[in-house]
Amino acid sequence: MKKLDIKKLQNNIEYTLSQDIEDCTISGASVSIYNNGATVFEGCYGMADTDSKESLTINNIFRMASMSKPITAVCIMLEMERGHLDINDNLSKFIPGFKSKYVGKVEGGKLIRSHPASSEIKLLHLLTHTSGLLSSDEIGSMQPVPQEDNATLEKCVNYYASNILLSDSPFERALYSGMAGFDTLSRVVEISSGMSFDEYVKKNVCDVLDMSDTTFTPTEEQWNRIVAMHDQKEGKNVTSPVGRHTFDGVPLTHFAGSCALVSTLHDYSHFAQMLLCEGCYNGYQLLKPETIRLMRTPHVPDTVLGIGPGETWGLGMRVVKKDAYLCAGTFGWSGAYGTHFFVDPVNDLCAVYLKNSRYDGGSGANTARAFEKDVMTALLP
C-alpha cells in the first residue's frame, strides 16, 4: 500500500484542469480523493454555468448518468443479503415475460427473429452486460422503446420482456447495455422489496450514507444547484439545455437505475468510500465485506467475446486486469456526461471526478483517463 504525495497530487490535478478549462475541453469539474482513511484532496474548478459565469462549488449537483448503475448493483446485493434473490436466479422468476427470449438478426435491412436464446437471462448476466438485452450494437439500436412505454420503470421493463429481441444468447458476448439491463435490475428490486425504486434507493442507500442530494426527482432547490450541460461550438464553451430531465429523454416518473440519478461530489464520494471500506461507512455496515469482494471480483471469463486484456466486468462495475496506471483489481465506472470514479483496494484509495458535458463521456473519456493518471502518478514510491 502506498500513500499519496498531496502536493504532487494537487499540482497534477490543477495543471490538467486549468489546461482543460483554458482549452474549453471542460467548463468545470469537481474532484475528490480519499486515501488511508481520510479525504486528502478535493476541489471545484471552473464554472457551473457558462452562460451566467457562475462558479462551480461543492454544493453543485451533477447528472450522474451511468454512475447510477453501481448504486443499482448495490441495491441488488442488499436484496441478496436479505434473502430476497440470488444473482444466479433466472430473471423470469421475477418477470415471467423474460422466460422465452429470441435472438435477432438483421436481414434485408430488417430485424427479424433468428433463434431461441440458448439459455435464460440470469441477474448475473444483467450485472455483467452479458444478457444481450438492448446491447450497444445494430440489433439494439434498431429497437427504440416507444415514448408511451418509457413513462415508468414497470412499463419500460414490461416492454423489454414482451418485445425486445436479444443481440446474443446470455453469456455469449459482453456488450454494454446502456439502459435496459440495469433498468430491469431496478425493476427486480421493486418486485423483490415491494418498494418503488426511488424509495428503495433513498431509504437503503442515500439515508444511511449521508447522500441527501442524490435523487431521481430533484426538489426545486436542488434543480437550482444542478450544473448546466456543457458543449463546444466553434471551440468555445456553450451550454446545451437538458430541461427538467435527470437524463436526456427519461421522464422523471421513470426511476431509471441505469442512468437517471443526480448527485454531488460529497454524496458520491461517500458511496465510493463505502465500497473501498468493504461495505462500511461512518461506522455503518451497509453490505458485508464478502459481498463487496464479490462485486469487485471478475465474473466474465476471458473466453467470452468482448472481454479484452485490460478490463472485465465485476457486478455493476468494470474491474481492471492490466493498465498503465491503475492497479489490477481497481474497480469503478463512468457516466455518459463525463462523471467517473475508481476504487483501488491495493492502495486504500478512491477518487471521484464530476463534470457534465455532451462529449468526451463514458468509460473511454479522455478526462477520466487523465484523472486516473494524475492520481496514480502522485503515489509515493
Secondary structure, 3 states (H helix, E strand, C coil): CCCECHHHHHHHHHHHHHHHHHCCCCCEEEEEEEECCEEEEEEEEEEEECCCCEECCCCCEEECHHHHHHHHHHHHHHHHHCCCCCCCCEHHHCCHHHCCCEEEEEECCEEEEEEECCCCCEHHHHHCCCCCCCCCCHHHHCCCCCHHHHCCHHHHHHHHHHHCCECCCCCCECCCCCCHHHHHHHHHHHHHHCCCHHHHHHHHHHCCCCCCCCECCCCHHHHCCECCCEEEECCEEEECCCCCCCCCCCCCCCCCCCCCCEECHHHHHHHHHHHHCCCEECCEECCCHHHHHHHCCCCCCCCCECCCCCEEECCCCEEECCCCCCCCCCEEEECCCCCEEEEECCCCEEEEEECCECCCCCCCCHHHHHHHHHHHCCECC
